[in-house]
Amino acid sequence: MDFSISEQQQLIAQMVRDFSAKHIAPFRDKWDEEQYFPVEVFKELGKLGLMGVIIPEQYGGSGFGYFEYATAIIELAIADPSIALSMAAHNSLCTNHIYLFGNESQKQNYLPKLASGEWIGAWGLTEPNTGSDAGNMRTVAVKEGDSWVINGAKNFITHGKSGNVAVVIARTGKVGDSHGMTAFVVERGTKGFSAGKKENKLGMRLSETAEMIFTDCRIPAENVLGEIGDGFIQAMKILDGGRISIASLSVGIAQGAYQAALAYSKERHQFNKPISSFQAISFKLADMATEIEAAQLLTFQAADLKNRGLKMTQEAAMAKYFASEVSCRVATEALQIFGGYGYCKDYPVEKYYRDCKLCTIGEGTSEMQKLVISRNILK
Ligand SMILES: Cc1cc2nc3c(=O)[nH]c(=O)nc-3n(C[C@H](O)[C@H](O)[C@H](O)COP(=O)(O)OP(=O)(O)OC[C@H]3O[C@@H](n4cnc5c(N)ncnc54)[C@H](O)[C@@H]3O)c2cc1C
């Protein structure tokens, strides 16, 4: 397997760096403070083709594979992890779900708007009482004539308030039946579909996280995605790909924190020497660099399998689990290298330290990744 960075990936990385310097870096700290979700940034990302990275050109996407997608997320995460999180949720959860399981008419209707960034997408699986145990969901959809009527709530949903369209998984059969759930596409403005509480978060504060509420929300039968009863199975397949997103996001956070700490360790002098000359610091940097390399290789391995259409549940879980834990270890050590300055908002590591934690939780916690990996190796 050749995981060297292609010319295409280098171009994407440079494009994202240029974009971030102009559209994100000058405003990031203010937006973080205010917990502002900058919709306008995503419209601009759409112009660059980054809101439909893995969607074929015939539906308005860029038609790239997972290496290019991972590269874009890594670079965006270095600039701001929460913009990368939102971009990833839009691409690989909502948009990809419609692409993989929608019929031709649904693809024609939704994908060009999503891939261009005209519309922002949301994806609702989690509920207040069912996160890791998503298959136990209580939001129900009942068939009434030519419509489905949805009742319930989804929480912690990225773009739960501002998303123009949402893919929603709801119960259409018995609790405990993995074929008792169905995926629907629901447009903002549909009667009975409203936004609930927007979460006030530790990190990832530029990415909107909110509740979606369904009260006798009636949608036409043609809004079913794929087969009735396949919703949970579809969601698990979507999460396999989504784990490449979160692994990439983690690698980007770790790289950003590491690069900042490396530069600082050469500039900061104590005892008349740069702190990088102390083995306690240089060994931290060695551990960080090694773990980042390993996390990136696991991520690219999962991306390679995905590009080739091979099963990658275990590899994606390994990449997500390892990379997310690495991002937290690296952000912690980076902050330590900055000492007291790392604890303050004038330097970037404080934000990486807050943002990284989501990576060990979202799209399946580290504990759930270990469950997936152990089930695979013991079967
Ligand atoms: C910022 C953010 C964005 C998100 N975006 C979305 C989104 O767009 N769409 C969406 O559907 N969801 C989204 N989520 C939800 C996210 O996927 C869930 O938070 C996650 O799956 C964990 O569920 P939970 O929070 O209910 O925790 P729980 O499932 O309640 O877990 C609590 C703890 O128990 C552990 N645990 C649970 N079960 C087991 C077990 N069997 N064995 C061992 N340990 C276990 C967990 O690992 C965790 O440590 C988002 C969450 C956040 C914070």
The ligand as an ORCA input file, in Angstrom:
! r2SCAN-3c Opt
* xyz 0 1
  C     -20.633     17.576     19.422
  C     -21.439     16.346     19.129
  C     -21.931     16.149     17.853
  C     -22.732     15.022     17.579
  N     -23.305     14.901     16.335
  C     -24.198     13.894     16.128
  C     -24.933     13.821     14.896
  O     -24.764     14.656     13.990
  N     -25.849     12.834     14.748
  C     -26.087     11.889     15.721
  O     -26.927     11.029     15.503
  N     -25.393     11.934     16.893
  C     -24.470     12.904     17.119
  N     -23.796     12.966     18.314
  C     -24.058     11.966     19.343
  C     -22.909     11.011     19.610
  O     -22.760     10.116     18.544
  C     -23.175     10.318     20.954
  O     -22.949     11.295     21.952
  C     -22.304      9.123     21.181
  O     -22.667      8.079     20.314
  C     -22.401      8.612     22.626
  O     -23.718      8.500     23.044
  P     -24.163      9.170     24.456
  O     -23.650     10.530     24.471
  O     -25.611      8.947     24.625
  O     -23.366      8.348     25.549
  P     -23.778      6.908     26.235
  O     -24.135      5.983     25.151
  O     -24.816      7.219     27.267
  O     -22.448      6.511     26.892
  C     -22.013      6.985     28.170
  C     -20.738      6.225     28.541
  O     -21.031      4.812     28.668
  C     -20.179      4.072     27.820
  N     -20.909      2.893     27.305
  C     -22.161      2.847     26.785
  N     -22.462      1.613     26.407
  C     -21.376      0.839     26.689
  C     -21.069     -0.543     26.523
  N     -21.927     -1.417     25.974
  N     -19.837     -0.987     26.918
  C     -18.948     -0.135     27.463
  N     -19.185      1.198     27.633
  C     -20.386      1.663     27.266
  C     -19.798      5.027     26.707
  O     -18.606      4.622     26.052
  C     -19.639      6.343     27.476
  O     -18.388      6.361     28.085
  C     -22.975     14.062     18.608
  C     -22.441     14.251     19.881
  C     -21.689     15.384     20.151
  C     -21.174     15.572     21.565
*
